[in-house]
Amino acid sequence: MQVRVRYAPSPTGLQHIGSVRTALINYLFARANGGTFVLRLEDTDRTRFSEDYVKNLYDTFEWLGFYWDEGPDVGGPYAPYIQSERFQLYQEHAMRLVEAGAAYYCFCGEERLAGLRAAQEGSDSADLGYDRHCRGLDPREAADRVAAGEKAVVRLKIPLEGSTKFHDLVLGDIEWKNEDVSPDPVLLKSDGFPTYHLANIVDDHLMRITHVMRAQEWIPSAPFHIVMYAAFGWEPPQLVHLPMVLGPDGHKLSKRHGATAVDEFRKKGYLPEALVNYVSHLGCSFEEGRDLFPLADLERLFKIERLNKAPAVFDYQKLEWYNGQYIRMKGDAELRDLVLPFLAQEGLVAEAPSEAQRSFVLSAMPLVKERLKFLSDAPAMMRYLFEAPPLPAAEEFISKKLDKARAAELLAAGAALLSACDLSDLPATEARYRAEAERLGAKFGDLMAPLRVAVTGSRVSPPLFESIALIGADEALARAGKALASLG
């Protein structure tokens, strides 16, 4: 069997972590089995549809670095891959079910349905949902009413007795009593638009999808999808319901847990490799004792048997760790190109940086690479390299067990020694400062602290001597002079 899987988003919002995880699992399964990964846009919800969301979809997966084999933008043998361009197919198939007696016209208007809902909610009855009011209508009478122009929807006949069974490749055998299945769901709306369920089943069949891999929240829909496949006389695809992704509080991952839209992670300065690697491990395992996997390894190692039944918890700290690891794996030039847009956004370099700016930022990469958690940390961490920091309060210059006068003395000594050092020889420079600290009866850290604060504006910074070598000794001395003046 030639494996064919699909990612079928509705372009009614930005791509988020949950949907990316679904797409990634489908992609990995296709690659692991030499199959085909299909993108299909399910755009039947025209009230919330936006071309901006379609663009976000394409941009997101181009950034993440994995893509589909067939889809609206790349074509394929089962085009069109946009549901709004396939309406005639859905109408034809809905009529097939009506003619076969597996579906029927329903003329219940919104007023009646609203009254039905209100009555059910106000009672203790276990019967919820549509009451099958039109199911017993004579099919010829119903067809005549539609032909005369009366508005109607098409509903699927769910068996009134028995149960519907299906096998899930992760969860095993699942059985639902038909009395618990959503009663006679709408397949075709009165305006001729298909519902998600009809379009989904018809497209999966016509596009020869072999495995439907989706989130567990879709399990309640599976029974009447199976009923629909049987009504058409089609073999259903294999079902794989992926474990839920939960927030740290144990509830389904949502906006309240922080940035779940992929755009937010991108703006924060996450690397696509980190996001893909971490998301691939949500509810799935690969090799023991290993955390970092190139995409090619994930493609090779993925198996359905590695998927867990239990929900996965989205751990921002773990993702942050992944991001830091991938940042440190970058070459200096590549990392420079990744942080330049963030520096430009803060006005530290031009939107189109000059060669001098590019060269300067490249020289700074070894100073910050080990400290960056996100690319967006770079502007705050590197600002002192581009401009003198605001003068900190006097307390910032004073280490523990020192007073203001002693801090000023050590700052003056550190600044004076700077003029006599060759910053191209960092080991010799450090040795001279250590000797000076000993001569002054001070700890090396106490000697360096006031100078660090004066030059960088902070007690914690990238390596100081390397920083001074970048900004120049004259600029460092000027900053130290202002600091000394502020200390009196």
C-alpha positions as CSV (number, residue, x, y, z in Angstrom):
1,M,0.0,0.0,0.0
2,Q,1.3,3.4,-1.0
3,V,1.0,5.6,2.1
4,R,-0.9,8.9,1.6
5,V,-1.6,11.2,4.5
6,R,-2.9,14.8,4.6
7,Y,-2.8,17.9,6.7
8,A,-6.2,19.6,6.2
9,P,-6.3,22.9,8.1
10,S,-9.1,25.4,8.0
11,P,-7.6,28.9,7.2
12,T,-9.6,30.6,9.9
13,G,-6.7,31.5,12.2
14,L,-3.0,31.5,12.6
15,Q,-1.1,28.2,12.6
16,H,-0.5,27.1,16.2
17,I,1.5,24.4,18.0
18,G,-1.2,21.8,18.0
19,S,-1.8,22.0,14.3
20,V,1.9,22.1,13.5
21,R,2.3,18.9,15.6
22,T,-0.5,17.2,13.5
23,A,1.2,18.3,10.3
24,L,4.6,17.2,11.5
25,I,3.5,13.7,12.5
26,N,1.8,13.2,9.1
27,Y,4.9,14.4,7.3
28,L,7.2,12.1,9.3
29,F,4.9,9.1,8.8
30,A,4.9,9.8,5.0
31,R,8.7,10.1,4.9
32,A,9.3,7.1,7.1
33,N,7.2,5.0,4.7
34,G,8.1,6.4,1.4
35,G,4.7,7.9,1.1
36,T,3.0,11.2,0.1
37,F,2.2,14.1,2.3
38,V,-0.8,16.2,1.0
39,L,-2.0,19.7,2.0
40,R,-5.7,20.3,1.6
41,L,-7.3,23.7,2.5
42,E,-10.7,23.1,4.1
43,D,-12.1,26.6,3.5
44,T,-15.8,26.0,3.7
45,D,-16.2,28.3,6.7
46,R,-16.3,31.5,4.7
47,T,-17.3,33.7,7.6
48,R,-13.9,33.3,9.3
49,F,-11.8,32.6,6.2
50,S,-9.0,35.0,5.4
51,E,-6.3,35.0,2.8
52,D,-4.0,36.3,5.5
53,Y,-4.4,33.0,7.2
54,V,-3.5,31.2,4.0
55,K,-0.4,33.2,3.7
56,N,0.5,32.5,7.3
57,L,0.1,28.8,6.6
58,Y,2.6,28.9,3.7
59,D,5.0,31.2,5.6
60,T,4.9,29.0,8.7
61,F,5.9,25.8,7.0
62,E,8.4,27.4,4.8
63,W,10.1,28.7,8.0
64,L,9.8,25.4,9.8
65,G,11.5,23.6,6.9
66,F,9.2,20.8,6.0
67,Y,6.6,20.9,3.2
68,W,4.0,18.9,1.4
69,D,4.3,16.9,-1.8
70,E,0.8,17.8,-3.2
71,G,-1.2,20.9,-2.4
72,P,-2.8,24.1,-3.7
73,D,0.6,25.8,-4.3
74,V,2.5,22.8,-5.7
75,G,-0.3,21.0,-7.6
76,G,-0.7,17.2,-7.8
77,P,-2.8,14.5,-9.5
78,Y,-5.9,15.1,-7.3
79,A,-6.3,18.8,-7.7
80,P,-8.0,21.1,-6.8
81,Y,-6.8,20.9,-3.2
82,I,-9.0,23.7,-2.0
83,Q,-12.5,22.6,-0.9
84,S,-14.3,25.8,-2.1
85,E,-13.2,24.7,-5.7
86,R,-14.8,21.2,-5.2
87,F,-18.4,22.1,-4.3
88,Q,-20.0,20.2,-7.2
89,L,-18.3,17.0,-6.0
90,Y,-19.9,17.4,-2.5
91,Q,-23.3,18.1,-3.8
92,E,-23.2,15.1,-6.2
93,H,-22.1,12.8,-3.3
94,A,-24.8,14.2,-1.0
95,M,-27.4,13.4,-3.6
96,R,-26.0,9.9,-3.9
97,L,-26.7,9.3,-0.2
98,V,-30.2,10.7,-0.5
99,E,-31.0,8.5,-3.5
100,A,-29.6,5.5,-1.6
101,G,-31.8,6.2,1.4
102,A,-28.7,6.8,3.6
103,A,-29.5,10.5,4.0
104,Y,-32.6,12.7,3.8
105,Y,-33.8,16.2,3.3
106,C,-34.6,18.2,6.5
107,F,-36.8,21.3,6.4
108,C,-36.5,22.3,10.0
109,G,-35.8,26.0,10.2
110,E,-33.6,27.8,12.6
111,E,-36.6,28.9,14.7
112,R,-37.7,25.3,15.3
113,L,-34.2,24.1,16.0
114,A,-33.6,26.9,18.5
115,G,-36.9,26.0,20.3
116,L,-35.8,22.4,20.3
117,R,-32.5,23.3,21.9
118,A,-34.1,25.5,24.5
119,A,-36.6,22.8,25.4
120,Q,-33.9,20.2,25.8
121,E,-31.7,22.4,27.9
122,G,-34.6,23.2,30.2
123,S,-35.4,19.5,30.8
124,D,-33.7,16.6,32.4
125,S,-33.9,14.5,29.2
126,A,-30.9,12.6,28.0
127,D,-32.0,13.2,24.4
128,L,-29.9,16.1,23.1
129,G,-29.5,17.3,19.6
130,Y,-31.7,17.0,16.5
131,D,-34.9,14.9,17.1
132,R,-35.0,13.4,13.6
133,H,-38.2,15.3,12.9
134,C,-37.9,15.0,9.1
135,R,-36.4,11.5,8.9
136,G,-39.7,9.9,8.3
137,L,-40.8,12.1,5.4
138,D,-41.6,10.4,2.2
139,P,-38.5,10.8,0.0
140,R,-40.6,11.7,-3.1
141,E,-42.5,14.4,-1.2
142,A,-39.3,15.8,0.2
143,A,-37.7,15.9,-3.3
144,D,-40.8,17.7,-4.7
145,R,-40.6,20.3,-1.9
146,V,-36.9,20.9,-2.7
147,A,-37.7,21.1,-6.5
148,A,-40.3,23.7,-5.7
149,G,-37.6,25.9,-4.1
150,E,-38.1,25.1,-0.4
151,K,-34.9,25.4,1.7
152,A,-33.6,22.2,3.1
153,V,-30.4,20.6,4.5
154,V,-29.3,17.1,3.9
155,R,-28.8,14.9,7.0
156,L,-27.0,11.6,7.4
157,K,-29.0,8.7,8.8
158,I,-27.3,7.4,11.9
159,P,-28.5,3.8,12.7
160,L,-31.0,3.9,15.6
161,E,-29.7,0.7,17.2
162,G,-26.5,-1.2,17.7
163,S,-23.1,0.3,17.7
164,T,-20.3,1.5,15.4
165,K,-16.8,0.1,15.8
166,F,-13.5,1.2,14.4
167,H,-9.8,0.4,15.1
168,D,-7.3,3.1,16.0
169,L,-3.7,2.3,15.4
170,V,-2.7,4.0,18.7
171,L,-5.8,3.5,20.9
172,G,-6.9,0.1,19.6
173,D,-10.5,-1.0,19.1
174,I,-13.2,1.7,19.9
175,E,-16.9,1.1,20.0
176,W,-19.7,3.7,20.3
177,K,-23.3,3.0,20.9
178,N,-25.2,4.6,18.0
179,E,-27.6,6.2,20.5
180,D,-24.6,8.1,21.7
181,V,-23.5,9.3,18.3
182,S,-24.5,12.8,17.2
183,P,-28.0,12.3,15.8
184,D,-28.2,12.7,12.1
185,P,-25.6,15.4,11.4
186,V,-26.0,17.8,8.6
187,L,-23.9,17.0,5.5
188,L,-25.1,19.7,3.1
189,K,-26.3,23.1,4.3
190,S,-29.4,24.8,2.8
191,D,-27.1,27.2,0.8
192,G,-25.4,24.2,-0.9
193,F,-22.2,24.4,1.2
194,P,-21.0,21.1,2.6
195,T,-20.2,20.7,6.2
196,Y,-16.7,19.7,7.3
197,H,-17.8,16.1,7.7
198,L,-19.1,15.5,4.2
199,A,-16.3,17.4,2.4
200,N,-13.7,15.7,4.6
201,I,-14.9,12.1,3.9
202,V,-15.4,12.7,0.1
203,D,-11.9,14.3,-0.3
204,D,-10.1,11.7,1.8
205,H,-11.6,9.0,-0.4
206,L,-11.1,10.7,-3.8
207,M,-7.5,11.7,-2.8
208,R,-6.8,8.1,-1.8
209,I,-5.8,9.0,1.7
210,T,-4.7,5.8,3.5
211,H,-4.2,7.1,7.0
212,V,-6.0,9.9,8.8
213,M,-3.8,11.2,11.6
214,R,-5.4,13.8,13.7
215,A,-5.9,15.0,17.3
216,Q,-7.9,12.9,19.8
217,E,-10.5,15.7,20.0
218,W,-11.8,14.3,16.7
219,I,-12.7,10.9,18.2
220,P,-16.4,11.8,18.7
221,S,-16.7,12.5,14.9
222,A,-15.2,9.1,14.0
223,P,-18.3,7.0,14.4
224,F,-20.5,9.0,12.0
225,H,-17.6,9.2,9.6
226,I,-17.4,5.4,9.7
227,V,-21.2,5.3,9.1
228,M,-20.8,7.6,6.1
229,Y,-18.0,5.5,4.6
230,A,-20.3,2.5,4.9
231,A,-23.2,4.4,3.3
232,F,-20.9,5.2,0.3
233,G,-19.6,1.6,0.2
234,W,-16.1,2.8,0.7
235,E,-13.2,1.4,2.7
236,P,-12.3,3.9,5.4
237,P,-8.7,4.9,5.9
238,Q,-6.7,3.8,8.9
239,L,-7.3,6.1,11.9
240,V,-4.6,7.4,14.2
241,H,-5.8,9.8,16.9
242,L,-2.8,11.6,18.3
243,P,-2.3,12.3,22.0
244,M,-3.6,15.7,23.2
245,V,-1.2,18.5,24.0
246,L,-1.8,20.0,27.4
247,G,-0.6,23.1,29.1
248,P,1.4,22.9,32.4
249,D,-2.0,23.1,34.3
250,G,-3.3,19.9,32.7
251,H,-5.8,21.6,30.5
252,K,-5.7,21.7,26.7
253,L,-3.0,24.0,25.4
254,S,-4.4,27.4,24.6
255,K,-3.6,31.1,24.5
256,R,-3.8,31.3,28.3
257,H,-0.7,29.2,28.5
258,G,1.3,31.8,26.5
259,A,2.4,31.9,22.9
260,T,0.8,29.0,21.1
261,A,0.7,30.7,17.6
262,V,3.8,29.8,15.7
263,D,4.3,33.4,14.7
264,E,4.8,34.3,18.4
265,F,7.5,31.7,18.8
266,R,9.2,33.1,15.7
267,K,9.0,36.7,16.9
268,K,10.4,35.6,20.3
269,G,13.5,34.3,18.6
270,Y,13.0,30.5,18.6
271,L,14.8,28.6,15.9
272,P,12.7,26.4,13.6
273,E,14.9,23.4,14.3
274,A,14.3,23.7,18.0
275,L,10.5,24.0,17.5
276,V,10.4,21.0,15.1
277,N,12.6,18.9,17.4
278,Y,10.6,19.6,20.5
279,V,7.1,19.3,18.9
280,S,8.1,16.0,17.3
281,H,8.6,14.7,20.9
282,L,5.1,15.7,22.1
283,G,3.5,12.4,22.7
284,C,6.2,10.5,20.7
285,S,9.5,8.9,21.5
286,F,12.5,8.2,19.3
287,E,15.9,7.0,20.5
288,E,16.6,6.7,24.3
289,G,19.4,8.9,25.7
290,R,19.2,11.4,22.8
291,D,17.5,14.7,22.6
292,L,18.6,16.5,19.4
293,F,17.6,15.0,16.0
294,P,18.1,16.4,12.6
295,L,14.9,16.3,10.6
296,A,16.3,13.5,8.4
297,D,16.7,11.4,11.5
298,L,13.2,12.1,12.7
299,E,12.0,11.0,9.2
300,R,13.9,7.8,9.4
301,L,13.1,6.9,13.0
302,F,9.4,7.7,13.2
303,K,7.0,4.8,13.8
304,I,3.3,4.8,14.8
305,E,4.3,2.4,17.6
306,R,6.4,5.2,19.1
307,L,3.2,7.4,19.7
308,N,1.9,7.5,23.2
309,K,-1.7,7.1,24.3
310,A,-1.3,9.5,27.2
311,P,-1.5,13.3,26.7
312,A,1.7,15.3,26.3
313,V,2.5,18.4,28.4
314,F,4.0,21.4,26.6
315,D,7.0,22.4,28.7
316,Y,8.3,25.9,27.8
317,Q,11.5,25.3,29.8
318,K,12.3,22.2,27.8
319,L,11.7,24.1,24.6
320,E,13.9,26.9,25.8
321,W,16.6,24.4,26.4
322,Y,16.3,23.0,22.9
323,N,16.5,26.6,21.5
324,G,19.7,27.3,23.4
325,Q,21.3,24.1,22.2
326,Y,20.5,24.9,18.6
327,I,21.7,28.5,18.9
328,R,25.1,27.2,20.2
329,M,25.3,24.8,17.3
330,K,25.2,27.7,14.8
331,G,28.3,29.0,13.1
332,D,29.1,32.6,13.9
333,A,28.2,33.9,10.4
334,E,24.8,32.1,10.4
335,L,24.0,33.3,13.9
336,R,25.0,36.8,12.9
337,D,22.4,36.7,10.1
338,L,19.8,35.4,12.4
339,V,20.2,38.1,15.0
340,L,20.6,41.0,12.6
341,P,16.8,41.5,12.1
342,F,16.3,41.7,15.9
343,L,19.1,44.3,16.1
344,A,17.6,46.2,13.3
345,Q,14.2,46.2,14.9
346,E,15.7,47.9,18.0
347,G,17.6,50.4,15.8
348,L,21.0,49.1,16.6
349,V,21.8,48.4,13.0
350,A,20.3,49.5,9.7
351,E,17.4,47.5,8.1
352,A,19.9,46.7,5.4
353,P,23.1,46.6,7.5
354,S,26.3,47.9,6.0
355,E,29.3,45.6,5.6
356,A,31.0,47.3,8.6
357,Q,27.9,46.6,10.7
358,R,27.8,43.0,9.6
359,S,31.5,42.6,10.3
360,F,31.1,44.2,13.8
361,V,28.1,41.9,14.7
362,L,30.0,38.9,13.4
363,S,32.9,39.7,15.8
364,A,30.4,39.9,18.7
365,M,28.9,36.5,18.1
366,P,31.5,34.5,20.2
367,L,30.7,36.9,23.1
368,V,27.0,36.2,23.2
369,K,26.5,32.7,21.7
370,E,26.8,30.9,25.0
371,R,24.4,33.2,26.7
372,L,21.5,33.6,24.2
373,K,18.3,31.7,25.0
374,F,16.4,33.4,22.3
375,L,17.4,35.4,19.2
376,S,15.4,38.2,20.7
377,D,17.8,38.4,23.7
378,A,20.5,39.8,21.4
379,P,19.5,43.5,21.4
380,A,19.4,43.8,25.2
381,M,22.6,41.7,25.6
382,M,24.5,43.6,22.9
383,R,23.2,47.2,23.2
384,Y,26.3,48.3,25.2
385,L,28.4,47.4,22.2
386,F,26.6,50.0,20.0
387,E,26.0,52.8,22.5
388,A,27.0,53.9,26.0
389,P,24.6,52.5,28.5
390,P,22.7,54.8,30.9
391,L,24.8,55.4,34.0
392,P,23.7,52.9,36.7
393,A,23.0,53.9,40.3
394,A,26.1,54.1,42.5
395,E,25.0,50.9,44.3
396,E,25.6,48.9,41.2
397,F,29.3,49.6,41.3
398,I,29.8,48.5,44.9
399,S,30.5,44.8,45.5
400,K,29.7,43.1,48.8
401,K,31.9,44.1,51.7
402,L,33.1,47.2,49.8
403,D,32.1,50.8,50.2
404,K,31.7,53.6,47.6
405,A,35.2,55.0,48.1
406,R,36.8,51.6,47.6
407,A,34.7,50.9,44.5
408,A,35.8,54.2,43.1
409,E,39.4,53.4,43.9
410,L,39.2,50.0,42.1
411,L,37.4,51.6,39.1
412,A,40.2,54.2,38.8
413,A,42.8,51.5,39.0
414,G,41.1,49.3,36.5
415,A,40.7,52.2,34.0
416,A,44.3,53.3,34.4
417,L,45.6,49.8,33.8
418,L,43.5,49.5,30.6
419,S,45.6,52.1,28.8
420,A,48.7,50.0,29.4
421,C,47.3,46.7,28.2
422,D,47.4,45.2,24.7
423,L,43.9,43.9,24.3
424,S,44.9,41.7,21.4
425,D,46.7,39.5,24.0
426,L,43.8,38.6,26.3
427,P,45.7,36.1,28.5
428,A,48.4,38.7,29.2
429,T,45.8,41.4,29.9
430,E,44.0,39.2,32.4
431,A,47.3,38.3,34.1
432,R,48.1,42.0,34.5
433,Y,44.7,42.7,36.1
434,R,45.1,39.7,38.5
435,A,48.5,41.1,39.5
436,E,46.9,44.5,40.0
437,A,44.2,43.1,42.2
438,E,46.8,41.3,44.3
439,R,48.8,44.6,44.6
440,L,45.7,46.4,45.8
441,G,44.7,43.7,48.3
442,A,41.4,43.0,46.4
443,K,39.8,40.0,44.8
444,F,40.0,39.8,41.0
445,G,36.2,40.0,40.8
446,D,36.1,43.1,43.0
447,L,38.6,44.8,40.7
448,M,36.7,43.9,37.6
449,A,33.1,44.6,38.8
450,P,33.2,48.4,38.8
451,L,34.8,48.5,35.4
452,R,32.3,46.0,34.0
453,V,29.4,48.1,35.2
454,A,30.9,51.3,33.8
455,V,31.5,49.7,30.4
456,T,28.4,47.5,30.0
457,G,25.9,49.0,32.4
458,S,25.5,45.7,34.2
459,R,27.1,43.5,36.7
460,V,26.5,40.5,34.4
461,S,27.7,40.8,30.8
462,P,29.6,39.0,28.1
463,P,33.4,38.7,28.5
464,L,34.6,42.2,29.5
465,F,38.1,42.3,27.8
466,E,36.7,41.0,24.6
467,S,33.9,43.6,24.7
468,I,36.4,46.4,25.3
469,A,38.5,45.1,22.4
470,L,35.3,45.5,20.2
471,I,34.2,48.9,21.3
472,G,37.7,50.3,21.7
473,A,39.8,51.2,24.8
474,D,39.1,54.9,24.3
475,E,35.3,54.4,24.4
476,A,35.7,52.2,27.5
477,L,37.9,54.8,29.2
478,A,35.3,57.5,28.4
479,R,32.6,55.4,30.1
480,A,34.8,54.7,33.1
481,G,35.5,58.4,33.4
482,K,31.8,59.3,33.6
483,A,31.2,56.5,36.1
484,L,34.1,57.9,38.3
485,A,32.6,61.3,38.2
486,S,29.2,59.9,39.3
487,L,30.9,58.2,42.2
488,G,32.5,61.5,43.3
